[in-house]
Amino acid sequence: MSDAKKTAKKVKKTAPKAGGAIDPAFYDFIQAPLITEKATMASQYNQVMFRVPLAATKPQIKSAVEALFKVNVTAVNTLITKGKKKRFRGKLGTRSNVKKAIVTLAAGQSIDVTTGL
């Protein structure tokens, strides 16, 4: 069983109460923010994009974002980009599969991904 699946079983589906300690397992579900042209265009619609583990589910991503950034999430959409086959110095290699999460925030809320956690 992978580490992400083990962590997924431990994490509660709800965010902690205000002033409570943040569960360190939430950091496993948000690997990195995506700062691309498409992600920047989506920010005008209160959407933020993150790179997440392949085993992460929508409720886990939602609770992690709400707990880490203290915002209200209205929707989570996910997509998996399949790894491409590429050649490097004549040898065939494969890029890794990547799962992305598009998180829609409640009206009036925002996350500044350039500052970090």
NORHU-V521470 format. One record per residue. N is the residue number from 0. RES is the residue in one small letter. NEAR is the number of other C-alpha atoms within 12 Angstrom. Layout:
N & RES & NEAR
N & RES & NEAR
//
This chain:
0 & m & 9
1 & s & 12
2 & d & 16
3 & a & 24
4 & k & 19
5 & k & 15
6 & t & 23
7 & a & 29
8 & k & 18
9 & k & 16
10 & v & 29
11 & k & 21
12 & k & 22
13 & t & 20
14 & a & 29
15 & p & 22
16 & k & 14
17 & a & 13
18 & g & 9
19 & g & 11
20 & a & 13
21 & i & 23
22 & d & 24
23 & p & 18
24 & a & 30
25 & f & 36
26 & y & 29
27 & d & 29
28 & f & 39
29 & i & 40
30 & q & 26
31 & a & 24
32 & p & 28
33 & l & 29
34 & i & 20
35 & t & 15
36 & e & 10
37 & k & 15
38 & a & 24
39 & t & 20
40 & m & 15
41 & a & 20
42 & s & 25
43 & q & 17
44 & y & 20
45 & n & 27
46 & q & 34
47 & v & 42
48 & m & 38
49 & f & 33
50 & r & 32
51 & v & 37
52 & p & 33
53 & l & 28
54 & a & 29
55 & a & 39
56 & t & 28
57 & k & 30
58 & p & 27
59 & q & 36
60 & i & 45
61 & k & 38
62 & s & 37
63 & a & 39
64 & v & 46
65 & e & 36
66 & a & 33
67 & l & 31
68 & f & 30
69 & k & 25
70 & v & 26
71 & n & 27
72 & v & 34
73 & t & 23
74 & a & 24
75 & v & 31
76 & n & 26
77 & t & 28
78 & l & 23
79 & i & 19
80 & t & 17
81 & k & 14
82 & g & 13
83 & k & 13
84 & k & 13
85 & k & 13
86 & r & 11
87 & f & 10
88 & r & 7
89 & g & 7
90 & k & 9
91 & l & 11
92 & g & 13
93 & t & 13
94 & r & 14
95 & s & 15
96 & n & 18
97 & v & 23
98 & k & 30
99 & k & 33
100 & a & 37
101 & i & 34
102 & v & 42
103 & t & 33
104 & l & 29
105 & a & 20
106 & a & 16
107 & g & 14
108 & q & 22
109 & s & 24
110 & i & 29
111 & d & 20
112 & v & 23
113 & t & 12
114 & t & 9
115 & g & 14
116 & l & 17
//
